Amino acid sequence: MKLSISLVFIMASGACAQVVNPCLICRDGATAGDDFSPFAADGLNATCADLIEEIKGIEAASYSCMEGYFEDIRSMCCSDTLPENPCIVCSGGITAGEDFAPLAEGVGDPTTCKELVDSARGYGAESELCASDRDQIEALCCPATPDSPCIMCPDGVTAGDDFAPNGEYDEDPFTCKKYMDLFKTIEEGSAMCESSQYWTGGGCCPGTLPENPCIACPNGITAGDDFAPYAGNGYLKPCSKIIDEFRFLDAGHFYCGAEKDWEEALCCPTTPKNPCDICPNGLTAAEEFFPPNDGQTCKENIDTLMLVETDSKACSDWGQFYKVLCCPETSNAAATTASPATTTTLATATSASVASSSSDATSTPATGSSQLTTTVATAVASIEPTPSGGVTVFELRGFMLIISVSALSLIVFV
C-alpha cells in the first residue's frame, strides 16, 4: 500500500521545515515522568520530556511518525498511550490460541500470538508496517482461507521444496515449501504478497522478475562483491547477493527507496554533494549507544547516513529517527562514556553492524564527515540491546520481517 506522506527533510545545516501537525506519541504527556531517562543506562541521558519534545518537531504524516519508529519511546514514557487509530490485527480473535508461540519451533522464539497482536497496536492503522505486519501475524495467529491466495512462485519452486533460501547466510530454518504454504494463507494483492518475489523469489524460483525491476548500484559494487556489510553481526550475505536481489522488487515498490539507499551506501558508496548530516552539532548520545531495535551504534548510523544525499529516502525516512535518538537537545549532560549493556545478539539479518569478519579482511565503507573514507575493520563482538518495549513488531530501518519480534528472522530485507 502506497502512502502519501509529507516528509520533513533534515538539512545539513540542521534547519527543518516548520511543523504544521506535530507527531504526538504521548498525547497526555510523559506518564512515566518528565524526568525519567529511559535509555540512560545505555548511553542516552535524554529524559522522556526531552524525547517527546524532539518528536514534536516531526510531522505527524511523516514516515518515521506513521510507521511507529518511536514505539519504544512511547512504551517506556507513556505506555498507556496508543495511536488515535491503532493497528488492529486478528480482529475476529486469535484462532491459533493466545498462548501459541508460532516460532517457538525452529526459530526458538517464545513470543506468543497475544504479544504479537498487542504490540501491533503501537503504530497506526494507516502505516505500511500495519499493512504488512497484519498480513504476517494473521497468517500465523488467525489464518484464514483467502479468496485469492498469494502464489509466491507461479511457475513452481524450481530450487526445490527443501531448499532454505537464507540458510547459507544465517540459521533461517524456513524452506521454500514452508514459505509457499505461508504465503498461500495471504490474500493476493496484499502488502506482503506484493513483496513475496523479493523475499523468497530470488532463492526459491529464480528467474521470475518484475517488468520494471528495482536496480541498486547501477554502476557496480565498489566495496567488493564479496564484502559482507553485516558480517559483524553474523549475517554473511555479500554485497553481490544483497544488491542482485533488489531486482526482484518492482521499481515502484516502497522498499525500493530508503532500503536501497542504505545498501548502496554500504556496497557502492559515493561522496554525496549534500550529505545527510542529521547531527551537525555532534552526538549528544554516547557513540556506543544503540538506538532501540538497531544493530548499529549511533556513530555507525550517522556515518552511514553521511554517505547518502540529504534528499534521499534514507535521509528523510530514517534520519528523523536517528536525530531524536542520537543528538536530541537534552536537559541533562550528554552521556559520553556510557557503554551499552551486553545482551544476546539477535539472529537476524537486519542487525546491521558494518564491521567485517577478520578472516577475509574486507574493507568497510565508513565516514565520519562529508568526506568518504575507507577503513579495514577487524572482528568485533556484536553487542545489541534488548528491545525495551517488549515485543518488537518492526525493525528500525523498515526492513520487513515476517512478524518481526525480538529474535525472529523468517523473511528479512537485507
N, C-alpha and C positions, 0 to 999 in steps of 0.2 A: 504494500500500500504506500503510495507516494503521498507525502505530506507537503503542504505549502507552508514553509516556516520562515520566519523573519529572523535572520541571523545578525548578531552583534559582532562585527569584526574587531578584534583586538589589535590595534595598530602597534607598530614598533615603538612609537612614542609613548605608548601606554594609554592614550586617549581612547575613549569609546563613545559611541553614539548615545544620545540622550534616551533613557529608558522610558517608554510610554506605559507599558504594562509589566511591572516587575515580577520576577519569579518569586513566589511565596511558598517556601517549603514548610514554614511554620506559621500558619495564619494567625495563631493565638500567641505567638512568641515562643521563647525557649522554655518549655515547661520543665525541662531538666535543670534550669537555672542559667541566667545570663553569663555567670562567671565560670560555668563548667567548661573545661577544656577536654573534649572527647579524645583527642589524639596526642595529648601531652607526653605520655609515656613513650610514644613512637617518634617524636621529634617535631611536633607542631603545637605551639603554645596558644594558638588562636582559640578564643572562647566561642561558645555557641552564639553569643551576641555578635561577635566579630564575623563568624561564618555566615550567619543569617543575613547580616547587613551586606556582606560581599555578594551574596547570591541575589539580593535585591537589585544589584546593578546589571542583571541579566534579564532579557526579555522573557516573559512567560511563554511566548511562542517559539523560543529558540530551541535548538536541538538538545542542548545539554539539560535544559529545564524539562522539556516534554518527555525526554527519554528516561527520566528517573536517575540521572547520573548522581544526584545528591541524595539518594535514598539512604545511604549510610549515615549521613549527617542528620537527616530527618529522624532516623530510627534511634539516634543517640541523644539528640537535642529536643525532640518533640515527638516521641514515639506514638502519642495519641492523635497525631495529625495525619490524615490521608489526603491525597489529591481530591479536589472537588468532584471529579468524575473518575474514580479508581478503576483499574483494570480488573474485570471480573472473569475468572476462569472457572470452568465446570459449574455453570450457573444452575444446572439441574441436579447437582450433587456429585460427590466423588464415588463413582460406582466401583472403583477398584479397592475402596476401603481407605479411610483417613490415615490409618497407620501403615499402609502399604508403602514400602520404600522401593520405588521402581528400579533403582540402580544399585541395590544392595548386592545383587548377584552380578558378578563380572567386574563392575567398576568398584564395588565396595562402598558406595556412598549410602549412609543410613538415613538421608533426608526423606521424610515422609511426604505423601501427597498433600496432606493438610498444610504442612510447612510451605510447600511449593505454591499452593493456591493462595495461602495467606500472604506470602511475600510478593506475589504478583500485584497485589493491591497497592503496593508502594509507588507505582507510577501510573500515569494517566491512561485512560482508555483510548485516547487519540494517538498515542505514541506507536511508532513502528515496532518497538520492543513488545508492546502488548499484543499486537497482531501476531508476531512470530512466536513469542513465548506461550501465548494462549494455545496456539496450534500444538506446540510441543508438549506442554503439560497435559493438555486434554487427551493427546494420543496415548499417554501412559496412565493417566489417573481417571479419566472418564471417557474411554474410547467409544466411538460410535461407528456405524457403517455409513460412510458418506455416499451421497447420491452419485457423485463422480469422483472416484478415488484418484489420488495423485499417483501417477506411474513414474517412478524415478528413471527407469531405463526402458523406454518404449520398445526398443528392439531386443531387449533381453540383457541379462548380466553376462557380458562377454568375458569378464575377468574370472568368473566362477563364483558360485554361491558362497563358498567358504573363504573367499579372499577378504581380508581386512584391509581396507584402503589406507588406514592410518597406522596399521600395525608395524610398519617398517620404521616409523619415527617415534612412536610412543607406545604405551601399553593399551591402546584402544582395542577392546575385545570384539567390537561390533563388525560382523561380516556383512558382505553385500546382501545376503539374504535377509539378515536382521534389519538392515536399512530399508530394503524393499518392503518388508512386512510392515514396518513402522510407517512409511510414507503412505501405504495403502489405507491407513486409518485417517488420513488427512484429505480434506476436500481439494480437488483440482482448482487452481486459480488462487489458492490461499497464499499468504506471505511466505510460509515455509515451503510450500510446493514450488513456488517460483524460484526458490534458491536451491532446489534439490539437485539440479545438474551440477552446480558448483560443489556442494558439499560432498557428493559421492560420485557424480557423473564421470569425473576425470579418472577415478580409480576403478569403478565398477563397470562402466560402459564407455571406455574411451572412444573418441571419435565423434561423439554427439555434441555438436557445438551450436550455439545460437546463431541466427543470421547476422547479427551485429554484435560481435564479441567485445568484451572489455579487454583492452590492451594495456598492460602495465610495462614499464621500462621499454618503450618502443625503440630506443637506441641501444639496447643491450644492457646486460647486467655488469656494471663496472666494479662491483665489490667482489666478483668472482662467482662462477656458477655453483661452486661447492661451499661457499660461505653460508653457514647456518646462523642467522642473526639471533636465534633464541636458544642456542646450544647451552648457554649458561644456566638455563632452567630445565635442561634435559630434553628439549624438543629439537630433534636433529634434522628436520626438513630443510634442505638447502634452498638458496635463492632460486635456483633453476626450477624447482618444483613449485615454490610459492608463487613466482611470477607467472609461470606457464598456466597454472590453474585458474588465473583470472579469466582466461579465455572462455571458460565455461559459464561465466556470468554475462548477461546481456549488458551492453554499454550503458543502457538507461537505468540499470538496477541501482538502488541506493547504496549497495555495498561497493559499487564501482565508483567510489568517491573518497571519503576520508580513509578507508582501509587501504585503498590503492595508493593514496598519497603517502601513507605511513610506510608501507612496504617498499615503495620506490625510494623513500628517504634512506632506507637501510640497504637496499640491494643495488640501486643505481643513483646514489646521491649526487646532487649538483650544488653549486653555490647560488642560492636564490638572490634575485635582485632586491627583494624586500623580505628578509627573513621573518618568520613568525616569532617575534620576541615578546612573549607574554609576561615576562618578569624583567622589564627594563631597569628596575632599581634593585635587582637581585632577589634571591630567595629569602623569605622570612621563615620558612621551614628548614629543618636540617637537611643537608644534601642527601643524607641517607634515608630520609623519610619516604616510605612507600604510600602513595595515595591508596585509599581503600580499593580492594579487588584488583590491584595492579601489580605486575611482576617487575616493573621498573621503578627506580627511585625518582624523586623529583628532579634531581640533577640529570639523570639519563633521559627522562621525558622532555625536559626543557632543551637539552642538546639535540634530541631528535627533531623537535619542532623547529629548531633553528635551521633545519635542512629543508623546510618547506616554505612556500610563499605565504605571505600574510593573507592573500585572498584565496588560499586553498581550502578545501573541505576539511582537511585535518586540523588546520588552524581554527577555523570557525566552529567546527563541531566539538572538538576536544579541548581547544585552547582555553575556553572559558572554565572548564572543569579544573584543569591544571593550575590556572591562575588562582582560583579560590583556594585550592589545597596547598599550593607551593609558595605563593607570595601574597597572602592576604595582608591587609593592614591590620595589625594586631594591637590590642590594648596591653598585652604583656610583652616582655622582651622575647625576641625570636629565639627559638632553640637553635643552638649551633653545634652542640657536641653530643646531643642525644643519639643513641643508636637504636635501630628498630629491633623489636623483640624477635628472636629466632623461633620459628614455628615450622611445622611440617610443610614442605613445599607441595603445592597443588600440582597434580599430574595433568596439567592442561597445556595445550599448545598456545594458549593465549597468554600465558605468563611470559612476559616479554623482557628478558634481560638481554642486553646487547653484548654481553660477554661471550666469547667463543671458547670452544674446547681447546685446551693447551696442546693436545696431541697433534692437531692439524696446524696450529699456529696461524689461524686465519686472521685476516685484518678486519677491524670493526670500524665502520664509518661513524664518526662522532665529532661533535664540535661544541665548544664552549662559548663561541662568539659567532659573529656573522661570517667568519672565515671557516672554510671547510678544512678539517684536518683528518688525518688517518692515523690510527694507533693500532698496536698489536696487543690484544688482550690475552691474559692468562686465565686459567680456570678459576672461577670464583664460586664459592659456596652460595647456593641460592637461598636467599632469605626473603620470606614473604609473610606479611601479616595475616592473621586470621581475620576474615571478614567480621567487622564489628556488629553489624546489624542482624546476625543470624544467617539465614539462608540468603545466598546471593542469587538474584534472578537475572542478572545481566553481567556481562563482562565490560569493563570500563570503556574500551575504545570501540564498542559496538560490535565486537567480534561475536558473531552469532553462535551460541551453543544450543544444543538441543536440550532444553531446560538446564540452563547454566546455574548449577548450585556449587557450593564451595569446592568440591573435588570432582566435578562432573566434566567429562571430556568426550562426549559422544560425537557431536558434529561441531568441528571447530573451524573458525575462519583464521587461517594463518597461511 
